[in-house]
Amino acid sequence: MPKPFHLGWFLQGSSVQAWGEPWTGAIGRDWRVPDLFCDMARSLERACFDYILIEDSSYVGESFGGSTEIYLKHGLAVPRQDPAITATLMAAATQRIGIVPTFATFTHPPYLLARMIASLDQASSGRIGWNMVTGSSDVAARNYGLDRLPEHDLRYDMADEYMQAVNGLWDSWEPGAILADEASGVLVDHTKVHAVDFEGRWYRTHGPLNSGPCPQGRPVIAQAGGSPRGRQFAARHADTIVASIKGTGAMKAYRDDVRARAAAAGRNPDHVKVLYLVNPCLGETAAEAAARLDARKQRAERQVPQLLAFFGKITNIDFSRFDLDAPVDSLDLRTNGHQQSLDDFKRVAGKKSLREAMLSYRGSSGSVELVGTPDTVAGQMAEAMEEVGGDGFLISMGDVSRRTIAEVADGLVPALQRRGLARRAYGHAQFRDNLLEF
């Protein structure tokens, strides 16, 4: 029997989705009320997805030409609502699927973050995760009263300490602390609730959490460590890793590296689930899928400035300064933002021009190209997982609509289920248990 793999959805932000793309309805006007996201959560739960990750950033881009114009004009990661609100509503609309909002360590003090996530975990009966990010933009830092973000690797040193603080807070309630014993009149056994009194170099917190314990003990931690320092952090702390690695050889090497680091940190590497970003292009026939892929590529060719502006937003590089036909290897590109993204871009670019490189990098289908009928794509996913070794895929579509969601939930997933590659029912009530099921 084939081994099933995990499925998640990488939702790019918590407001306007695919504005201006076909089949998105009146999203430009309707985005304020998140019916689309609640419908999405119900659909993906019906398809037994492990989780939906809500990516986020809390600033308006201004890297491209030193202006917010291109970002606002084309809706590039703006407007966006706070993912805690969207996550709450999506959790309320479902019973089994995991919901993973993104929060940065520099935007929330440890106590605030730990209390908010614990409350969400309680309200969802143990289905909440936290996508832990350290931030990538000095513009965002200024929104929170900072001059700039610390240097890349220092951010991870600080994040290690941050995790000590929040884990201490989540652990401040022992199992069985809540008695709710009417006969004795005792709600909480005070001997099982403890102060934390954590004091580190960058963070301090007293504790205990006044919100009570997480049903899962601790929430599921998601992370996207790509750089060597990021991988080390993810291997130590993450339960699931968001991986944007191109090609099965590189995907396998990345997973092997993270698993080795996890084992060296004293963890069971099987408890670290690496999911790879993909953007399948589906059709009822091979010809229809190929035509849709061609249309997708043509749209990308018309949107090169937007693609560069978005990439510049996460790398803090003003790509408007460069000639689109200049070879990438002739450009001085460096970042204190997403280092792994920039490294991957340079690797993909080779001797290509900036235009060609960006189309190859952002206009592709993610870690592996998936094109064809649902059954064909299911076979392609099976082959990739067999080569890589595990653990699954994160669907990441730029054209999110009820149509594309249905094509995955009601077309691709049944094809995977017929091959024994995706679960037909949840085995457990809580998120972490489903993630560890296989």
C-alpha positions in Angstrom: 0.0 0.0 0.0 1.3 3.5 -0.8 2.0 5.8 2.1 -0.4 8.7 2.4 1.0 12.2 2.7 -0.2 15.4 4.4 -2.0 18.3 2.7 -2.1 21.9 3.7 -3.1 25.2 2.0 -0.8 28.2 2.1 -3.3 31.1 2.1 -1.6 34.3 0.9 -2.9 36.8 3.4 -6.3 37.2 5.0 -8.2 39.7 2.8 -8.3 40.4 -0.9 -7.6 37.2 -2.9 -6.7 37.2 -6.6 -8.3 40.5 -7.3 -8.8 41.0 -11.0 -8.3 37.3 -11.8 -11.0 35.2 -13.5 -13.7 33.6 -11.4 -13.1 35.7 -8.3 -16.5 37.4 -8.4 -16.7 40.7 -6.6 -13.8 40.1 -4.2 -12.6 43.6 -4.7 -15.7 44.8 -2.9 -16.6 41.7 -0.7 -13.3 40.9 0.9 -14.1 42.7 4.2 -16.5 39.9 5.3 -14.5 36.7 5.1 -17.2 34.4 3.7 -14.6 33.1 1.1 -12.3 31.9 3.9 -15.0 30.2 5.9 -16.3 28.5 2.7 -12.6 27.5 2.0 -12.1 26.0 5.4 -15.3 24.0 5.2 -14.3 22.7 1.7 -10.8 21.8 2.7 -12.1 20.1 5.9 -14.4 18.0 3.7 -11.2 17.0 1.8 -9.5 16.2 5.1 -6.7 18.7 4.8 -4.4 18.8 7.8 -4.4 22.6 8.0 -4.8 26.0 6.4 -1.8 28.4 7.0 -2.7 32.1 6.9 0.4 34.0 5.7 0.6 37.6 6.8 2.5 40.9 6.8 1.5 44.0 8.7 2.7 46.8 6.4 2.1 48.3 2.9 5.0 47.6 0.6 7.1 50.5 -0.6 10.3 48.8 -1.8 9.5 49.3 -5.5 10.6 52.8 -6.5 10.3 53.9 -2.9 6.5 54.1 -3.4 3.3 52.4 -2.2 1.7 52.9 -5.6 2.2 49.6 -7.3 1.3 47.7 -4.1 -2.0 49.6 -3.6 -2.9 49.8 -7.3 -2.6 46.1 -7.8 -3.6 44.8 -4.4 -0.1 43.3 -3.7 -0.5 41.9 -0.1 -2.8 44.8 0.8 -5.3 45.4 2.2 -5.0 42.7 4.8 -6.9 42.0 8.0 -5.4 40.7 11.2 -5.1 36.9 10.8 -6.3 36.3 14.4 -9.7 37.5 13.4 -9.9 35.4 10.2 -8.5 32.3 12.1 -11.2 32.6 14.8 -14.0 32.7 12.2 -12.5 29.8 10.1 -12.2 27.7 13.3 -15.8 28.5 14.2 -16.9 27.2 10.8 -15.1 23.8 11.1 -14.6 20.9 13.5 -11.4 19.1 12.5 -9.1 21.0 10.2 -6.1 22.9 11.7 -5.9 26.7 11.4 -2.5 28.3 11.5 -2.3 32.1 11.7 1.0 33.9 11.2 2.4 36.3 13.9 5.9 37.8 14.1 8.0 37.8 17.2 8.6 41.6 17.0 4.9 42.4 16.8 3.7 40.6 19.9 5.3 40.4 23.4 5.5 36.7 24.4 2.7 36.9 27.0 0.3 38.5 24.5 1.1 35.9 21.8 0.9 32.9 24.2 -2.4 34.1 25.7 -4.0 34.7 22.3 -2.9 31.4 20.8 -3.9 29.5 23.9 -7.4 31.1 23.8 -7.7 30.2 20.1 -6.7 26.6 20.8 -9.4 26.5 23.5 -12.1 28.0 21.3 -11.2 25.5 18.5 -11.0 22.4 20.8 -7.3 21.9 20.0 -6.9 22.8 16.3 -4.7 25.9 16.4 -1.1 26.3 15.2 1.2 29.3 15.0 3.3 30.2 12.0 6.3 31.7 13.7 8.1 34.4 11.8 10.9 36.8 12.8 10.0 39.4 10.2 11.7 40.5 7.1 11.0 44.2 6.6 12.3 47.4 8.2 9.1 49.1 7.0 7.1 46.7 9.2 9.5 47.3 12.1 8.8 51.0 11.9 5.1 50.3 12.3 5.9 49.0 15.7 8.1 51.8 16.9 11.4 50.2 15.9 14.0 51.8 13.7 14.8 48.5 11.9 14.9 44.8 12.3 17.9 43.1 13.8 20.3 41.3 11.6 19.0 38.0 10.1 20.8 35.5 12.3 20.4 37.6 15.4 16.6 37.5 14.8 16.8 33.7 15.1 18.8 34.0 18.3 16.1 36.2 19.7 13.4 33.8 18.4 15.0 30.9 20.3 14.7 32.9 23.5 11.1 34.0 22.5 10.2 30.3 22.2 11.6 29.6 25.7 9.3 32.3 27.0 6.1 31.2 25.3 6.7 27.5 25.9 7.2 28.3 29.6 3.8 30.2 29.6 2.0 27.3 27.8 3.6 24.9 30.3 2.6 27.0 33.3 -0.6 24.9 33.7 0.0 21.3 34.4 -2.4 18.6 33.0 -5.3 18.1 35.3 -5.0 21.6 36.9 -8.7 22.3 36.2 -10.8 20.3 38.6 -14.2 22.0 38.4 -15.1 19.9 41.4 -18.5 21.1 42.6 -18.4 18.9 45.8 -15.2 20.5 47.0 -15.8 23.9 45.5 -12.4 23.9 43.8 -12.2 25.1 40.2 -8.4 25.1 39.7 -5.8 23.2 41.7 -3.4 26.0 42.5 -0.5 23.6 43.1 -0.6 22.7 39.4 -0.4 26.3 38.1 3.1 27.9 38.2 4.8 31.2 37.6 7.3 31.3 34.8 9.6 34.1 35.9 11.5 34.0 32.7 14.2 36.6 32.2 16.4 36.4 29.2 18.6 38.8 27.2 15.7 40.2 25.1 12.5 39.0 26.8 11.0 38.6 30.2 7.6 37.4 31.5 6.2 36.5 34.9 3.3 34.2 34.2 1.4 32.0 34.6 -1.1 32.5 31.8 -4.4 33.6 33.1 -6.2 32.1 30.1 -5.7 28.5 31.2 -4.0 25.7 29.3 -4.0 24.8 25.6 -6.0 21.7 24.9 -3.0 20.4 22.9 -0.6 21.3 25.7 1.3 23.5 23.2 0.0 24.7 19.8 1.4 23.2 16.6 4.4 25.4 15.5 4.9 26.0 11.8 8.0 27.7 10.4 9.6 28.4 7.1 13.3 28.1 7.9 15.3 28.1 4.7 18.7 29.6 5.5 21.1 27.5 7.5 20.2 29.4 10.7 16.5 29.2 9.8 16.8 25.4 9.3 18.4 25.1 12.7 15.6 27.0 14.3 12.9 25.0 12.5 14.5 21.7 13.3 14.5 22.6 17.0 11.0 24.1 17.3 8.7 23.4 14.4 6.1 20.7 14.1 5.6 21.4 10.4 7.9 23.3 8.0 6.8 25.4 5.0 9.4 24.6 2.3 9.8 26.4 -1.0 12.5 24.3 -2.6 12.7 23.7 -6.4 13.2 20.2 -7.8 12.9 16.8 -6.1 16.7 16.5 -5.6 16.8 19.8 -3.6 13.6 18.9 -1.8 15.1 15.6 -0.6 18.4 17.3 0.4 16.5 19.9 2.4 14.3 17.3 4.2 17.3 15.1 5.0 19.2 18.1 6.4 16.3 19.3 8.6 15.7 15.7 9.9 19.4 15.3 10.7 19.3 18.7 12.6 16.2 17.6 14.5 17.8 14.3 15.5 20.9 16.2 16.6 18.7 18.4 18.8 17.2 15.3 20.5 13.9 15.3 18.6 12.2 12.5 16.7 12.6 13.6 13.1 9.3 11.9 12.2 7.7 14.6 14.3 8.8 17.3 11.9 6.6 17.3 8.9 8.0 19.1 5.8 5.4 20.3 3.4 6.4 21.7 0.0 4.7 24.6 -1.8 3.0 23.7 -5.1 0.6 25.4 -7.4 -1.2 22.7 -9.5 -2.7 23.5 -12.8 -5.7 21.2 -13.3 -8.0 20.5 -16.3 -10.6 18.0 -17.3 -8.2 17.0 -20.1 -4.4 17.2 -20.5 -5.0 19.8 -23.3 -7.2 21.9 -21.1 -4.6 21.9 -18.3 -1.8 22.8 -20.7 -3.9 25.7 -22.1 -4.5 26.9 -18.6 -0.8 26.7 -17.7 -0.1 28.7 -20.9 -2.6 31.3 -19.9 -1.1 31.5 -16.4 2.4 32.1 -17.9 1.0 34.8 -20.2 -0.5 36.6 -17.2 2.8 36.4 -15.4 4.6 37.9 -18.5 2.2 40.9 -18.3 2.8 41.2 -14.6 6.6 41.2 -14.3 6.7 44.6 -12.5 4.2 43.3 -9.9 6.1 40.1 -9.5 9.3 42.1 -8.9 7.6 44.5 -6.5 6.2 41.6 -4.4 9.6 39.9 -4.3 11.2 43.2 -3.4 8.7 43.5 -0.6 10.0 40.4 1.2 13.7 41.0 0.3 13.8 44.8 0.8 15.3 45.2 -2.7 14.1 48.0 -5.0 14.0 46.1 -8.3 12.7 49.2 -10.2 16.4 50.3 -10.2 17.4 47.5 -12.6 17.1 47.0 -16.3 14.7 44.0 -16.9 17.1 42.7 -19.5 20.2 42.9 -17.3 21.7 39.5 -16.3 20.9 38.7 -12.7 24.5 37.6 -12.0 25.6 41.2 -12.8 23.4 42.7 -10.2 24.3 43.4 -6.6 21.5 41.7 -4.7 21.7 41.2 -1.0 19.1 41.2 1.8 18.4 41.3 5.5 15.0 39.9 4.7 14.1 36.5 3.2 17.7 35.2 2.6 16.6 31.7 1.4 14.2 33.2 -1.1 16.9 35.4 -2.6 19.4 32.5 -2.7 16.8 30.3 -4.5 16.1 33.2 -6.9 19.8 33.5 -7.7 20.1 29.8 -8.2 17.1 29.7 -10.6 18.4 32.8 -12.4 21.8 31.6 -13.4 22.7 33.6 -16.5 19.1 34.7 -17.2 18.0 38.3 -17.4 16.0 39.8 -14.5 12.8 39.4 -16.5 13.4 35.8 -17.4 14.6 34.9 -13.9 11.6 36.4 -12.2 9.2 34.5 -14.6 11.1 31.3 -13.9 11.0 31.9 -10.2 7.6 33.4 -9.5 5.8 32.3 -12.6 6.5 28.6 -11.9 4.4 26.0 -10.1 6.3 25.8 -6.9 8.6 23.0 -5.8 7.6 20.7 -8.7 5.4 21.4 -11.7 2.0 19.7 -11.5 0.0 20.0 -14.7 -2.8 17.7 -16.0 -6.0 16.0 -15.1 -6.6 15.4 -11.4 -5.5 11.8 -11.7 -2.4 12.7 -13.7 -1.4 15.3 -11.1 -2.1 12.8 -8.3 0.4 10.6 -10.0 3.0 13.4 -10.3 2.6 14.1 -6.6 3.1 10.5 -5.8 6.3 10.3 -7.8 7.7 13.4 -6.2 6.9 12.2 -2.7 8.5 8.8 -3.4 11.7 10.5 -4.5 11.7 13.0 -1.7 10.6 10.6 1.1 7.8 12.8 2.5 5.9 14.5 4.1 3.4 16.3 1.9 2.4 19.4 0.0 1.1 22.9 0.7 -1.2 24.2 -2.0 -0.3 27.8 -2.8 -2.4 29.5 -5.5 -2.2 33.1 -6.6 -5.7 32.8 -8.1 -7.7 31.7 -5.0 -11.4 31.5 -5.7 -14.2 29.1 -5.0 -13.6 27.5 -8.4 -9.9 26.7 -7.7 -10.7 25.6 -4.2 -13.3 23.2 -5.6 -10.9 21.9 -8.2 -8.5 20.8 -5.5 -11.0 19.7 -2.8 -13.4 17.9 -5.1 -11.2 17.0 -8.0 -7.6 16.5 -7.0 -8.1 15.1 -3.5 -10.5 12.3 -4.5 -7.9 11.3 -7.1 -5.3 11.2 -4.3 -7.7 9.2 -2.1 -8.3 6.6 -4.8 -4.6 6.0 -4.9 -4.4 5.8 -1.1 -2.3 9.0 -0.9 -4.7 11.2 1.1 -6.8 10.4 4.1 -10.6 9.9 3.7 -11.4 10.8 7.3 -9.7 12.4 10.2 -8.3 10.0 12.7 -8.3 12.4 15.6 -10.0 15.4 17.0 -6.9 17.6 17.5 -4.5 19.1 15.0 -1.2 17.7 16.3 -2.6 14.2 16.5 -3.7 14.3 12.9 -0.3 15.7 11.9 1.4 12.7 13.6 -1.0 10.1 12.3 1.3 9.2 9.4 
